[in-house]
Amino acid sequence: MLKLTYTESGFYIERLAQSPEQLIALRVILAMRVGQKIVVEPSSAAFLLPVNLPELSMLEMAVQKEGGEDIALCVADDEFVEVSLGGTWITVDPEYENGIFITALSDRIELLLFKLWQATEANASVSQEASDC
């Protein structure tokens, strides 16, 4: 399962072994115990990946072979590909942009998405450090 955590400063991807149902159940129990409102609803999420990542072609092939309806890739412009995912949105308020999005895809697709996102984050970090000098 992939867990995308959206915060005010960006988003983060984690790859988890548990099922979406297990994570949702734990979140609902936690919200009940602390008396916090929780919203759980079917939703979609999207993020961009640079087209110049060498492994992007591996993701495209994996999506064609084993993607199903919960993932789609679309060229956004000359520099980016948009990854659209179907899954579940968990938040404390439906008006907030902060929350957790979870989806279950094939192991190969999840691993490729996670690695591509990590590569993008590493490149962004190096670019930021270089511009700070």
C-alpha positions as CSV (number, residue, x, y, z in Angstrom):
1,M,0.0,0.0,0.0
2,L,1.1,3.5,-0.7
3,K,0.4,6.3,1.8
4,L,0.6,9.9,0.6
5,T,0.7,12.4,3.4
6,Y,-0.3,15.9,2.4
7,T,0.8,18.8,4.6
8,E,1.1,22.5,4.2
9,S,4.7,22.2,3.1
10,G,4.2,19.4,0.5
11,F,3.5,15.7,0.4
12,Y,5.4,12.6,1.3
13,I,5.1,9.0,0.1
14,E,5.5,5.9,2.2
15,R,5.2,2.3,1.2
16,L,3.5,0.2,3.9
17,A,3.0,-3.5,4.3
18,Q,-0.5,-3.2,5.9
19,S,-3.7,-3.1,3.9
20,P,-5.8,0.0,3.4
21,E,-8.5,-1.5,5.5
22,Q,-6.1,-2.0,8.5
23,L,-4.9,1.5,8.3
24,I,-8.4,3.0,8.1
25,A,-9.5,0.9,11.0
26,L,-6.6,2.1,13.1
27,R,-7.2,5.7,12.2
28,V,-10.9,5.5,13.1
29,I,-10.1,3.8,16.4
30,L,-7.5,6.5,17.2
31,A,-10.0,9.3,16.3
32,M,-12.6,7.8,18.5
33,R,-10.3,7.4,21.5
34,V,-9.1,11.0,21.3
35,G,-12.5,12.4,20.4
36,Q,-11.5,13.8,17.1
37,K,-13.6,14.0,14.0
38,I,-12.5,11.9,11.0
39,V,-13.5,11.8,7.4
40,V,-12.9,8.7,5.3
41,E,-14.0,8.9,1.7
42,P,-13.2,7.5,-1.8
43,S,-11.1,10.0,-3.7
44,S,-8.3,10.5,-6.1
45,A,-4.9,12.1,-5.9
46,A,-2.3,13.3,-8.4
47,F,1.3,14.4,-8.5
48,L,3.9,15.2,-11.1
49,L,7.1,13.3,-12.0
50,P,9.8,14.7,-14.3
51,V,9.9,13.1,-17.7
52,N,13.7,12.8,-17.6
53,L,13.7,10.1,-14.9
54,P,15.3,7.0,-16.5
55,E,13.0,4.6,-14.6
56,L,9.8,6.3,-15.8
57,S,9.6,4.0,-18.8
58,M,9.6,1.0,-16.4
59,L,6.6,2.5,-14.6
60,E,4.8,3.1,-17.9
61,M,5.3,-0.5,-18.9
62,A,4.2,-1.8,-15.5
63,V,1.0,0.4,-15.6
64,Q,0.1,-1.0,-19.0
65,K,0.6,-4.6,-17.8
66,E,-0.8,-4.6,-14.3
67,G,-2.2,-1.1,-13.6
68,G,-5.9,-1.5,-13.4
69,E,-8.2,1.4,-12.9
70,D,-6.5,2.9,-9.8
71,I,-3.6,4.4,-11.7
72,A,-3.2,6.5,-14.8
73,L,-0.3,8.3,-16.4
74,C,-0.8,11.4,-18.5
75,V,1.7,13.8,-20.1
76,A,1.3,17.1,-18.3
77,D,3.7,19.1,-20.5
78,D,7.2,18.8,-21.9
79,E,8.8,18.4,-18.5
80,F,6.3,16.4,-16.4
81,V,4.0,13.3,-16.4
82,E,1.0,13.4,-14.1
83,V,0.4,10.3,-12.0
84,S,-3.3,10.0,-11.0
85,L,-4.3,7.5,-8.3
86,G,-7.6,6.2,-7.0
87,G,-8.0,5.4,-3.4
88,T,-9.2,6.7,0.0
89,W,-8.8,10.1,1.5
90,I,-8.5,10.4,5.3
91,T,-8.7,13.8,7.0
92,V,-10.2,15.6,10.0
93,D,-12.2,18.1,7.9
94,P,-13.2,17.7,4.2
95,E,-12.4,21.4,3.6
96,Y,-8.7,20.8,4.6
97,E,-6.0,20.1,2.1
98,N,-4.1,18.3,4.8
99,G,-4.6,14.5,5.2
100,I,-3.6,11.1,4.1
101,F,-4.4,9.4,0.8
102,I,-4.0,5.7,0.6
103,T,-4.1,3.3,-2.4
104,A,-3.2,-0.3,-3.0
105,L,-1.5,-1.2,-6.3
106,S,0.7,-4.0,-7.5
107,D,3.9,-4.4,-5.6
108,R,6.0,-3.5,-8.6
109,I,4.0,-0.3,-9.4
110,E,4.1,0.7,-5.7
111,L,7.9,0.2,-5.6
112,L,8.5,2.1,-8.8
113,L,6.3,5.0,-7.8
114,F,8.1,5.2,-4.4
115,K,11.6,5.0,-6.0
116,L,10.7,7.6,-8.6
117,W,9.3,10.0,-6.0
118,Q,12.5,9.5,-3.9
119,A,14.6,10.3,-6.9
120,T,12.6,13.4,-7.6
121,E,13.0,14.5,-3.9
122,A,16.7,13.9,-4.0
123,N,17.1,15.9,-7.2
124,A,15.0,18.8,-5.7
125,S,17.2,18.7,-2.5
126,V,20.4,18.9,-4.5
127,S,19.1,21.7,-6.7
128,Q,18.0,23.7,-3.6
129,E,21.4,23.2,-1.9
130,A,23.2,24.3,-5.1
131,S,21.1,27.5,-5.3
132,D,21.7,28.3,-1.6
133,C,25.5,28.4,-2.2
